């Protein structure tokens, strides 16, 4: 492995770098987000994860939450190479076991995962897969989420609740069905049950509510990821989540703070010309992010985010990105 010069663009003068926190740690007052410019996805992911330097995964059972809302091609869903590179990195980091778990929103989950080639990949790489819709009622834990906007809370899988580390890998895109954007906070929607044992439809409640974006943030109280990996090699800057107008930022983001990663992700979308709700007002005024801040799920302002990259192309990109992020 060769050494790279690390370039940091702190958003506040004199800001010190922070060690990444684990899933069980409290929210830090500052957050590090790695932004790597890349032409090759696998190379970009490896560079980003190496630069972030997440520790504490050795011998742990790691649950990975991808974005398999549908089987549409990337960025409509997680790219197969992204998942493979991530799982390989987890193995090289000493993870004891890896389970990839998800629930699709637009199609049958098992069919989606099969169409994406994930079952075949899991056999080849030796990780487990779990179709969350197929869990028994006893494998879901009811959470009322007091003080929130869910009428009867949500059901969260015991698999994720008991995992020693949770990794979220998401895409970069807008969301035309009320989410406004779908990054790491929104990725958590696919972790909760669609139906209760009595047939109650939690997703109909979510998508029919004026508080949808706040409800998205509220799900994230149920776990804290050890790592967030956002694949921004391509993005939907309008439409989404399964199809839309494409752009090619050619970036990989990595961090441990969902609010910080999403704020940077929205800034990238704006830099590449997104319109509509995701482009309106301060980034930290976006309802998903604002509610997450209220719930102490991450940093509360753009100045608390330290952007880190590893080469001149990344430095040039951050010089363009920083004003957009700071504006919101």
Buried (B, 14 or more C-beta within 10 A) or exposed (E): EEEEEEBBBBBBEEBEEBEBBBBEEEBBEBBBBBBBBBEEBBEBBBBBBBBBEBEBBEEBBBBBBBBBBBBBEBBBBBBBBBBBBBBBBBBEBEBBBBBBBBBBBBBEBBEBBBBBBBBEBBEEBEBBBBBBBEBEEEBBBEBEBEEBBBEEBBBBBBBBBEBBBBBBBBBBBBBBEBBBBBBBBBBBBBBBBBEBEEEBEBBEBBBEBEBBBBBBBBBBBBBBBBBBBBBBBBBBBBBBBBBBBBBEBBBBBBBBBBBBBBBBBBBBBBBBEBEBBBBEEEBBEBBBBBBBBEBEBBBBBBBBBBBBBBBEBBBEBBEEBBEBBBEB
